[in-house]
């Protein structure tokens, strides 16, 4: 019983901590755009390996949508050399949300090797 009480006290003390200054910290968005405006994200990619960037939470995001996607090879003469994916997003509705992009093989749900979370504000 004593162990349970100590555990509850320890867990409770972590849940009650605040920032160093004793106030809540506000997160700044990675991109702040006006409704109708666009922004682009460039990510290293090598589709010859089967991996590509995928928008993991697209169905739950309502403030932006993709307006363009393109792959730019680093060296067209060197097969399998890789390049960059350029994702262009457009603000469609006011709000704040986070895009989650994952670098994985589309057919393999356990293949994610990198994840990016990008906070966007549309005003």
Secondary structure, 3 states (H helix, E strand, C coil): CHHHHHHHHHHHHHHCCCCCCCCCCCCCCCEEECCCCEEEEEEEECHHHCEEEEECCHHHCCCEEEEEEEEEECCCCCCCCCEEEEEEEEECCCEEEEEEEEEEECCCCCCCCEEEEEEEEEC
